[in-house]
Amino acid sequence: MSGKARSGKFESLGQAAQRVAKGRLGRRLAEYDAVKVWPQAAGEKIAKRCVALGIKSGILHVSVPTSVWLTELSALKQTLIRNINKCLGQEVVKGIKFQVGVSGARNAKRKDNKRK
């Protein structure tokens, strides 16, 4: 037995399916929100250059423009994780992986320059 006391009450199959789906869906939504709150949690200066790409297994993947940014943000990693989780009101992000690449903000800037 699982260690939890049984209440003796049965739940319908629909209720059980809804409970399971809500748990998984709730987790997915929280992970999506972690990407959305990145600019707020990281701050304006960082968010202008570094873009949260997505999250998998509690690890937020962030694109940074150079290896210098990667080094600087690696030193701030724990603070950034705390800020994100604080914004979300729960522990969603367990780690951050920084990747050197063209960020969305930088790519948009290049497109604007080509139009001029």
TORMAR-759984 format. One record per atom (N, C-alpha, C): atom name; residue number from 1; z, y, x. Coordinates in nm, 3 decimals. Layout:
BEGIN
{CA; NUM; {Z; Y; X}}
...
This chain:
BEGIN
{N; 1; {0.000; -0.117; 0.084}}
{CA; 1; {0.000; 0.000; 0.000}}
{C; 1; {0.000; 0.123; 0.088}}
{N; 2; {-0.045; 0.236; 0.038}}
{CA; 2; {-0.072; 0.354; 0.119}}
{C; 2; {0.050; 0.438; 0.153}}
{N; 3; {0.164; 0.412; 0.105}}
{CA; 3; {0.279; 0.494; 0.138}}
{C; 3; {0.306; 0.600; 0.032}}
{N; 4; {0.206; 0.632; -0.049}}
{CA; 4; {0.226; 0.725; -0.160}}
{C; 4; {0.273; 0.646; -0.280}}
{N; 5; {0.366; 0.701; -0.352}}
{CA; 5; {0.415; 0.634; -0.472}}
{C; 5; {0.310; 0.645; -0.580}}
{N; 6; {0.289; 0.540; -0.651}}
{CA; 6; {0.194; 0.540; -0.761}}
{C; 6; {0.261; 0.597; -0.885}}
{N; 7; {0.184; 0.673; -0.959}}
{CA; 7; {0.240; 0.735; -1.079}}
{C; 7; {0.229; 0.644; -1.200}}
{N; 8; {0.148; 0.540; -1.191}}
{CA; 8; {0.129; 0.452; -1.305}}
{C; 8; {0.023; 0.504; -1.399}}
{N; 9; {-0.033; 0.623; -1.370}}
{CA; 9; {-0.137; 0.680; -1.454}}
{C; 9; {-0.273; 0.654; -1.391}}
{N; 10; {-0.369; 0.632; -1.477}}
{CA; 10; {-0.506; 0.611; -1.431}}
{C; 10; {-0.584; 0.739; -1.455}}
{N; 11; {-0.679; 0.766; -1.365}}
{CA; 11; {-0.769; 0.877; -1.389}}
{C; 11; {-0.906; 0.820; -1.420}}
{N; 12; {-0.980; 0.894; -1.499}}
{CA; 12; {-1.113; 0.847; -1.536}}
{C; 12; {-1.204; 0.848; -1.414}}
{N; 13; {-1.311; 0.774; -1.423}}
{CA; 13; {-1.409; 0.771; -1.314}}
{C; 13; {-1.466; 0.910; -1.291}}
{N; 14; {-1.490; 0.984; -1.398}}
{CA; 14; {-1.541; 1.121; -1.387}}
{C; 14; {-1.444; 1.211; -1.313}}
{N; 15; {-1.315; 1.199; -1.345}}
{CA; 15; {-1.213; 1.280; -1.278}}
{C; 15; {-1.206; 1.246; -1.129}}
{N; 16; {-1.212; 1.117; -1.100}}
{CA; 16; {-1.206; 1.073; -0.961}}
{C; 16; {-1.328; 1.123; -0.883}}
{N; 17; {-1.446; 1.113; -0.943}}
{CA; 17; {-1.569; 1.160; -0.878}}
{C; 17; {-1.564; 1.310; -0.855}}
{N; 18; {-1.513; 1.382; -0.955}}
{CA; 18; {-1.501; 1.527; -0.943}}
{C; 18; {-1.404; 1.566; -0.832}}
{N; 19; {-1.293; 1.495; -0.821}}
{CA; 19; {-1.193; 1.522; -0.718}}
{C; 19; {-1.251; 1.500; -0.579}}
{N; 20; {-1.324; 1.389; -0.562}}
{CA; 20; {-1.384; 1.357; -0.432}}
{C; 20; {-1.492; 1.458; -0.397}}
{N; 21; {-1.578; 1.491; -0.494}}
{CA; 21; {-1.687; 1.587; -0.469}}
{C; 21; {-1.630; 1.725; -0.437}}
{N; 22; {-1.527; 1.766; -0.507}}
{CA; 22; {-1.468; 1.897; -0.483}}
{C; 22; {-1.409; 1.905; -0.342}}
{N; 23; {-1.347; 1.798; -0.297}}
{CA; 23; {-1.291; 1.796; -0.161}}
{C; 23; {-1.398; 1.810; -0.056}}
{N; 24; {-1.506; 1.734; -0.070}}
{CA; 24; {-1.616; 1.742; 0.028}}
{C; 24; {-1.689; 1.873; 0.016}}
{N; 25; {-1.716; 1.917; -0.105}}
{CA; 25; {-1.788; 2.041; -0.126}}
{C; 25; {-1.704; 2.159; -0.077}}
{N; 26; {-1.576; 2.155; -0.103}}
{CA; 26; {-1.486; 2.262; -0.058}}
{C; 26; {-1.488; 2.275; 0.093}}
{N; 27; {-1.491; 2.163; 0.161}}
{CA; 27; {-1.496; 2.164; 0.308}}
{C; 27; {-1.628; 2.223; 0.357}}
{N; 28; {-1.737; 2.185; 0.293}}
{CA; 28; {-1.870; 2.236; 0.330}}
{C; 28; {-1.878; 2.388; 0.308}}
{N; 29; {-1.823; 2.433; 0.196}}
{CA; 29; {-1.824; 2.577; 0.168}}
{C; 29; {-1.741; 2.654; 0.270}}
{N; 30; {-1.627; 2.597; 0.309}}
{CA; 30; {-1.542; 2.662; 0.409}}
{C; 30; {-1.616; 2.670; 0.543}}
{N; 31; {-1.691; 2.565; 0.577}}
{CA; 31; {-1.768; 2.566; 0.701}}
{C; 31; {-1.877; 2.672; 0.695}}
{N; 32; {-1.944; 2.683; 0.581}}
{CA; 32; {-2.046; 2.786; 0.563}}
{C; 32; {-1.982; 2.925; 0.577}}
{N; 33; {-1.865; 2.942; 0.519}}
{CA; 33; {-1.795; 3.070; 0.527}}
{C; 33; {-1.757; 3.105; 0.671}}
{N; 34; {-1.733; 3.004; 0.754}}
{CA; 34; {-1.699; 3.030; 0.895}}
{C; 34; {-1.815; 3.101; 0.965}}
{N; 35; {-1.937; 3.064; 0.930}}
{CA; 35; {-2.054; 3.130; 0.987}}
{C; 35; {-2.065; 3.272; 0.931}}
{N; 36; {-2.037; 3.287; 0.802}}
{CA; 36; {-2.047; 3.419; 0.738}}
{C; 36; {-1.945; 3.518; 0.794}}
{N; 37; {-1.824; 3.473; 0.827}}
{CA; 37; {-1.721; 3.567; 0.873}}
{C; 37; {-1.728; 3.593; 1.024}}
{N; 38; {-1.819; 3.529; 1.094}}
{CA; 38; {-1.831; 3.547; 1.239}}
{C; 38; {-1.836; 3.696; 1.278}}
{N; 39; {-1.923; 3.778; 1.216}}
{CA; 39; {-1.927; 3.920; 1.258}}
{C; 39; {-1.793; 3.991; 1.242}}
{N; 40; {-1.724; 3.964; 1.134}}
{CA; 40; {-1.594; 4.026; 1.111}}
{C; 40; {-1.490; 3.975; 1.211}}
{N; 41; {-1.488; 3.845; 1.235}}
{CA; 41; {-1.388; 3.785; 1.325}}
{C; 41; {-1.415; 3.820; 1.471}}
{N; 42; {-1.543; 3.828; 1.509}}
{CA; 42; {-1.579; 3.855; 1.649}}
{C; 42; {-1.573; 4.003; 1.683}}
{N; 43; {-1.598; 4.086; 1.584}}
{CA; 43; {-1.602; 4.230; 1.609}}
{C; 43; {-1.746; 4.277; 1.624}}
{N; 44; {-1.766; 4.405; 1.601}}
{CA; 44; {-1.900; 4.463; 1.597}}
{C; 44; {-1.978; 4.446; 1.728}}
{N; 45; {-1.913; 4.473; 1.841}}
{CA; 45; {-1.982; 4.467; 1.971}}
{C; 45; {-2.034; 4.326; 2.000}}
{N; 46; {-1.951; 4.227; 1.975}}
{CA; 46; {-1.991; 4.088; 2.000}}
{C; 46; {-2.094; 4.044; 1.898}}
{N; 47; {-2.072; 4.076; 1.771}}
{CA; 47; {-2.161; 4.031; 1.664}}
{C; 47; {-2.302; 4.089; 1.676}}
{N; 48; {-2.316; 4.205; 1.741}}
{CA; 48; {-2.448; 4.264; 1.761}}
{C; 48; {-2.534; 4.179; 1.854}}
{N; 49; {-2.470; 4.109; 1.945}}
{CA; 49; {-2.543; 4.032; 2.047}}
{C; 49; {-2.535; 3.882; 2.032}}
{N; 50; {-2.434; 3.833; 1.962}}
{CA; 50; {-2.409; 3.689; 1.954}}
{C; 50; {-2.407; 3.646; 1.807}}
{N; 51; {-2.478; 3.537; 1.777}}
{CA; 51; {-2.496; 3.495; 1.639}}
{C; 51; {-2.441; 3.354; 1.619}}
{N; 52; {-2.361; 3.338; 1.513}}
{CA; 52; {-2.314; 3.204; 1.476}}
{C; 52; {-2.432; 3.130; 1.413}}
{N; 53; {-2.465; 3.016; 1.470}}
{CA; 53; {-2.581; 2.939; 1.424}}
{C; 53; {-2.544; 2.839; 1.314}}
{N; 54; {-2.427; 2.781; 1.326}}
{CA; 54; {-2.384; 2.679; 1.231}}
{C; 54; {-2.258; 2.611; 1.281}}
{N; 55; {-2.211; 2.516; 1.201}}
{CA; 55; {-2.088; 2.446; 1.237}}
{C; 55; {-2.106; 2.297; 1.207}}
{N; 56; {-2.056; 2.216; 1.297}}
{CA; 56; {-2.063; 2.070; 1.279}}
{C; 56; {-1.935; 2.009; 1.334}}
{N; 57; {-1.869; 1.931; 1.252}}
{CA; 57; {-1.745; 1.863; 1.291}}
{C; 57; {-1.640; 1.961; 1.343}}
{N; 58; {-1.633; 2.079; 1.282}}
{CA; 58; {-1.532; 2.177; 1.320}}
{C; 58; {-1.566; 2.259; 1.443}}
{N; 59; {-1.684; 2.237; 1.500}}
{CA; 59; {-1.727; 2.313; 1.618}}
{C; 59; {-1.832; 2.415; 1.575}}
{N; 60; {-1.800; 2.543; 1.594}}
{CA; 60; {-1.892; 2.651; 1.561}}
{C; 60; {-1.987; 2.671; 1.678}}
{N; 61; {-2.116; 2.670; 1.651}}
{CA; 61; {-2.218; 2.689; 1.755}}
{C; 61; {-2.264; 2.834; 1.749}}
{N; 62; {-2.255; 2.902; 1.864}}
{CA; 62; {-2.286; 3.045; 1.871}}
{C; 62; {-2.389; 3.069; 1.981}}
{N; 63; {-2.495; 3.142; 1.945}}
{CA; 63; {-2.598; 3.179; 2.041}}
{C; 63; {-2.556; 3.308; 2.110}}
{N; 64; {-2.562; 3.309; 2.243}}
{CA; 64; {-2.529; 3.427; 2.323}}
{C; 64; {-2.651; 3.464; 2.407}}
{N; 65; {-2.669; 3.593; 2.439}}
{CA; 65; {-2.791; 3.635; 2.508}}
{C; 65; {-2.801; 3.596; 2.656}}
{N; 66; {-2.688; 3.590; 2.727}}
{CA; 66; {-2.692; 3.561; 2.871}}
{C; 66; {-2.573; 3.475; 2.912}}
{N; 67; {-2.581; 3.423; 3.032}}
{CA; 67; {-2.469; 3.344; 3.084}}
{C; 67; {-2.346; 3.431; 3.108}}
{N; 68; {-2.366; 3.560; 3.130}}
{CA; 68; {-2.252; 3.652; 3.147}}
{C; 68; {-2.174; 3.658; 3.016}}
{N; 69; {-2.246; 3.672; 2.905}}
{CA; 69; {-2.179; 3.672; 2.773}}
{C; 69; {-2.109; 3.539; 2.750}}
{N; 70; {-2.173; 3.430; 2.787}}
{CA; 70; {-2.112; 3.298; 2.769}}
{C; 70; {-1.979; 3.290; 2.842}}
{N; 71; {-1.975; 3.338; 2.966}}
{CA; 71; {-1.852; 3.336; 3.045}}
{C; 71; {-1.744; 3.424; 2.982}}
{N; 72; {-1.782; 3.544; 2.941}}
{CA; 72; {-1.686; 3.636; 2.881}}
{C; 72; {-1.628; 3.579; 2.751}}
{N; 73; {-1.714; 3.526; 2.665}}
{CA; 73; {-1.668; 3.474; 2.537}}
{C; 73; {-1.590; 3.344; 2.552}}
{N; 74; {-1.621; 3.268; 2.654}}
{CA; 74; {-1.543; 3.146; 2.680}}
{C; 74; {-1.397; 3.181; 2.706}}
{N; 75; {-1.374; 3.294; 2.771}}
{CA; 75; {-1.237; 3.339; 2.797}}
{C; 75; {-1.168; 3.385; 2.669}}
{N; 76; {-1.247; 3.426; 2.570}}
{CA; 76; {-1.192; 3.473; 2.442}}
{C; 76; {-1.194; 3.366; 2.332}}
{N; 77; {-1.232; 3.245; 2.368}}
{CA; 77; {-1.256; 3.140; 2.269}}
{C; 77; {-1.138; 3.118; 2.174}}
{N; 78; {-1.018; 3.102; 2.226}}
{CA; 78; {-0.902; 3.074; 2.140}}
{C; 78; {-0.872; 3.190; 2.045}}
{N; 79; {-0.889; 3.311; 2.094}}
{CA; 79; {-0.869; 3.429; 2.009}}
{C; 79; {-0.972; 3.432; 1.897}}
{N; 80; {-1.097; 3.402; 1.930}}
{CA; 80; {-1.203; 3.400; 1.829}}
{C; 80; {-1.178; 3.292; 1.723}}
{N; 81; {-1.133; 3.175; 1.767}}
{CA; 81; {-1.102; 3.066; 1.673}}
{C; 81; {-0.991; 3.110; 1.578}}
{N; 82; {-0.887; 3.170; 1.634}}
{CA; 82; {-0.776; 3.219; 1.549}}
{C; 82; {-0.825; 3.323; 1.449}}
{N; 83; {-0.908; 3.417; 1.496}}
{CA; 83; {-0.959; 3.522; 1.408}}
{C; 83; {-1.042; 3.465; 1.293}}
{N; 84; {-1.128; 3.370; 1.323}}
{CA; 84; {-1.212; 3.310; 1.219}}
{C; 84; {-1.125; 3.238; 1.116}}
{N; 85; {-1.034; 3.154; 1.164}}
{CA; 85; {-0.948; 3.078; 1.073}}
{C; 85; {-0.858; 3.171; 0.991}}
{N; 86; {-0.816; 3.281; 1.052}}
{CA; 86; {-0.735; 3.378; 0.980}}
{C; 86; {-0.817; 3.442; 0.867}}
{N; 87; {-0.942; 3.476; 0.896}}
{CA; 87; {-1.031; 3.531; 0.793}}
{C; 87; {-1.053; 3.433; 0.678}}
{N; 88; {-1.057; 3.305; 0.711}}
{CA; 88; {-1.082; 3.202; 0.611}}
{C; 88; {-0.956; 3.159; 0.537}}
{N; 89; {-0.840; 3.186; 0.596}}
{CA; 89; {-0.714; 3.147; 0.534}}
{C; 89; {-0.682; 3.000; 0.549}}
{N; 90; {-0.755; 2.931; 0.635}}
{CA; 90; {-0.730; 2.790; 0.663}}
{C; 90; {-0.797; 2.752; 0.794}}
{N; 91; {-0.754; 2.639; 0.851}}
{CA; 91; {-0.812; 2.593; 0.977}}
{C; 91; {-0.941; 2.518; 0.950}}
{N; 92; {-1.051; 2.583; 0.977}}
{CA; 92; {-1.184; 2.524; 0.960}}
{C; 92; {-1.248; 2.502; 1.096}}
{N; 93; {-1.236; 2.604; 1.183}}
{CA; 93; {-1.296; 2.597; 1.316}}
{C; 93; {-1.194; 2.546; 1.415}}
{N; 94; {-1.229; 2.437; 1.483}}
{CA; 94; {-1.141; 2.377; 1.584}}
{C; 94; {-1.186; 2.413; 1.725}}
{N; 95; {-1.313; 2.450; 1.738}}
{CA; 95; {-1.367; 2.485; 1.868}}
{C; 95; {-1.494; 2.566; 1.852}}
{N; 96; {-1.539; 2.625; 1.961}}
{CA; 96; {-1.664; 2.701; 1.962}}
{C; 96; {-1.746; 2.657; 2.083}}
{N; 97; {-1.874; 2.636; 2.059}}
{CA; 97; {-1.966; 2.603; 2.168}}
{C; 97; {-2.066; 2.718; 2.179}}
{N; 98; {-2.065; 2.785; 2.294}}
{CA; 98; {-2.157; 2.895; 2.318}}
{C; 98; {-2.283; 2.842; 2.385}}
{N; 99; {-2.398; 2.891; 2.339}}
{CA; 99; {-2.527; 2.847; 2.392}}
{C; 99; {-2.610; 2.970; 2.428}}
{N; 100; {-2.662; 2.971; 2.549}}
{CA; 100; {-2.748; 3.082; 2.591}}
{C; 100; {-2.883; 3.065; 2.521}}
{N; 101; {-2.924; 3.169; 2.453}}
{CA; 101; {-3.052; 3.167; 2.382}}
{C; 101; {-3.076; 3.301; 2.317}}
{N; 102; {-3.188; 3.316; 2.254}}
{CA; 102; {-3.220; 3.440; 2.186}}
{C; 102; {-3.144; 3.444; 2.055}}
{N; 103; {-3.060; 3.544; 2.038}}
{CA; 103; {-2.984; 3.557; 1.915}}
{C; 103; {-3.070; 3.619; 1.808}}
{N; 104; {-3.031; 3.599; 1.684}}
{CA; 104; {-3.103; 3.657; 1.571}}
{C; 104; {-3.111; 3.808; 1.579}}
{N; 105; {-3.002; 3.873; 1.619}}
{CA; 105; {-2.999; 4.019; 1.628}}
{C; 105; {-3.096; 4.067; 1.736}}
{N; 106; {-3.099; 4.000; 1.847}}
{CA; 106; {-3.187; 4.038; 1.957}}
{C; 106; {-3.333; 4.014; 1.919}}
{N; 107; {-3.358; 3.903; 1.849}}
{CA; 107; {-3.493; 3.870; 1.805}}
{C; 107; {-3.543; 3.975; 1.706}}
{N; 108; {-3.457; 4.020; 1.614}}
{CA; 108; {-3.494; 4.123; 1.517}}
{C; 108; {-3.528; 4.253; 1.589}}
{N; 109; {-3.453; 4.286; 1.694}}
{CA; 109; {-3.477; 4.407; 1.771}}
{C; 109; {-3.615; 4.401; 1.837}}
{N; 110; {-3.652; 4.284; 1.889}}
{CA; 110; {-3.783; 4.267; 1.950}}
{C; 110; {-3.894; 4.290; 1.848}}
{N; 111; {-3.877; 4.238; 1.727}}
{CA; 111; {-3.978; 4.256; 1.623}}
{C; 111; {-3.993; 4.403; 1.587}}
{N; 112; {-3.881; 4.476; 1.579}}
{CA; 112; {-3.884; 4.619; 1.549}}
{C; 112; {-3.959; 4.694; 1.657}}
{N; 113; {-3.936; 4.658; 1.783}}
{CA; 113; {-4.005; 4.726; 1.895}}
{C; 113; {-4.154; 4.700; 1.893}}
{N; 114; {-4.197; 4.581; 1.850}}
{CA; 114; {-4.340; 4.548; 1.843}}
{C; 114; {-4.409; 4.630; 1.735}}
{N; 115; {-4.338; 4.663; 1.629}}
{CA; 115; {-4.396; 4.738; 1.518}}
{C; 115; {-4.421; 4.883; 1.554}}
{N; 116; {-4.348; 4.935; 1.649}}
{CA; 116; {-4.359; 5.078; 1.684}}
{C; 116; {-4.480; 5.107; 1.768}}
